[in-house]
Amino acid sequence: MTASPDHVDSREDLATFVRALHRSHTEEGHSWENADLASFLEALAAWIDDADGWYSNEGRYLPSGGDWSFFARALRAATAYE
């Protein structure tokens, strides 16, 4: 996958990034550690819980001002949006 989360600075960038994830899963999902939805969502929740450690290990600071409800709404909406 060529898209980088470090280059997501807008809603449009986020949509482009998610589409790149989708293409990656379609083309090489068999090689993903968490290829099915259940394990992907579980890993997503675990990473969110542990994100401060990842940021610290990368020498970065966890952004405090993110719109967490936007991402939560997007995940919920995707359960029914066509």
ChimeraX attribute file (.defattr): number of C-alpha atoms within 10 A of each C-alpha:
attribute: neighborCount
match mode: 1-to-1
recipient: residues
	/A:1	12
	/A:2	8
	/A:3	15
	/A:4	10
	/A:5	11
	/A:6	6
	/A:7	10
	/A:8	14
	/A:9	9
	/A:10	9
	/A:11	10
	/A:12	10
	/A:13	15
	/A:14	15
	/A:15	12
	/A:16	14
	/A:17	19
	/A:18	14
	/A:19	13
	/A:20	16
	/A:21	16
	/A:22	14
	/A:23	13
	/A:24	17
	/A:25	16
	/A:26	11
	/A:27	11
	/A:28	12
	/A:29	15
	/A:30	12
	/A:31	10
	/A:32	11
	/A:33	10
	/A:34	15
	/A:35	14
	/A:36	12
	/A:37	9
	/A:38	10
	/A:39	12
	/A:40	14
	/A:41	13
	/A:42	12
	/A:43	14
	/A:44	13
	/A:45	12
	/A:46	11
	/A:47	13
	/A:48	12
	/A:49	10
	/A:50	11
	/A:51	14
	/A:52	15
	/A:53	15
	/A:54	14
	/A:55	13
	/A:56	11
	/A:57	10
	/A:58	9
	/A:59	9
	/A:60	11
	/A:61	13
	/A:62	13
	/A:63	8
	/A:64	7
	/A:65	6
	/A:66	9
	/A:67	8
	/A:68	9
	/A:69	9
	/A:70	11
	/A:71	12
	/A:72	10
	/A:73	10
	/A:74	11
	/A:75	12
	/A:76	11
	/A:77	11
	/A:78	9
	/A:79	8
	/A:80	7
	/A:81	7
	/A:82	5
